[in-house]
């Protein structure tokens, strides 16, 4: 697949219906605004991975074990802004 135009129109409608129905069952509203191709998908997935990595580092800095099994623990949650907490 190189563009969304390479996909069958019925398949696109089924995918859209899935997301609308799935969110409706969860009590949410999903309104598709546009369709994009694989380059946009790769970019968004990459951004999501980077965001998850950053969140993971933030969570580990609050007592979660790091990859090597050691934990970092914040001792003073009310420190002055900019103060080191390690």
KOLTIPA-524253 format. One line per 5 residues: their letters; for each residue x, y, z of C-alpha. Coordinates in Angstrom, 1 decimal. Example, Ala and Ser with C-alpha at 12.3 -4.5 7.8 and 13.67 -1.06 7.14 Angstrom:
2
as	12.3/-4.5/7.8; 13.7/-1.1/7.1
This chain:
86
xxxxx	0.0/0.0/0.0; 1.4/3.3/-1.0; -1.7/5.5/-0.5; -5.2/5.3/1.0; -6.5/5.3/-2.5
xxxxx	-4.9/1.8/-3.0; -7.5/0.4/-0.5; -11.0/-0.7/-1.5; -13.7/1.8/-0.6; -15.7/-0.8/1.3
xxxxx	-12.7/-1.7/3.4; -12.3/2.0/4.4; -16.0/2.2/5.3; -15.7/-0.9/7.5; -12.6/0.4/9.3
xxxxx	-14.3/3.7/9.9; -17.5/2.0/11.1; -15.4/-0.1/13.5; -13.8/2.9/15.2; -17.1/4.8/15.4
xxxxx	-18.9/1.8/16.9; -16.1/0.8/19.2; -16.0/4.3/20.7; -19.8/4.6/20.9; -19.9/1.4/23.0
xxxxx	-17.3/3.0/25.3; -19.5/6.1/25.7; -17.3/8.2/23.5; -17.8/10.0/20.2; -15.4/9.3/17.3
xxxxx	-15.6/11.6/14.3; -13.2/10.7/11.5; -11.8/13.9/10.1; -9.5/12.6/7.3; -7.6/9.6/6.0
xxxxx	-3.9/9.5/5.6; -1.4/7.0/4.1; 1.4/4.8/5.5; 4.0/7.7/5.8; 1.7/9.5/8.2
xxxxx	1.1/6.3/10.1; 4.8/5.6/10.5; 5.4/9.1/11.7; 2.6/8.9/14.3; 3.7/5.5/15.5
xxxxx	7.3/6.8/15.9; 6.0/9.8/17.9; 4.0/7.5/20.1; 7.0/5.3/20.8; 9.1/8.4/21.8
xxxxx	6.3/9.7/24.0; 6.0/6.3/25.7; 9.8/6.1/26.3; 9.7/9.6/27.9; 6.7/8.7/30.1
xxxxx	8.5/5.4/31.1; 11.6/7.3/32.2; 9.4/9.7/34.2; 7.6/6.8/35.9; 10.8/5.0/36.7
xxxxx	12.2/8.2/38.2; 9.4/8.0/40.8; 10.3/4.6/42.2; 9.7/2.2/39.4; 12.6/-0.2/38.7
xxxxx	14.8/0.8/35.8; 16.0/-1.7/33.2; 18.9/-2.8/35.4; 16.5/-3.5/38.3; 17.5/-0.5/40.4
xxxxx	15.0/2.1/41.6; 15.2/5.8/41.9; 13.1/7.3/44.7; 12.1/10.9/45.1; 12.5/11.8/48.7
xxxxx	10.9/15.2/48.7; 7.8/15.7/46.5; 7.5/19.3/47.7; 11.0/20.6/46.7; 11.4/24.0/45.3
xxxxx	11.1/24.1/41.5; 14.4/23.3/39.8; 15.8/21.6/42.9; 17.5/18.3/42.4; 15.5/15.4/43.7
x	17.9/12.5/43.1
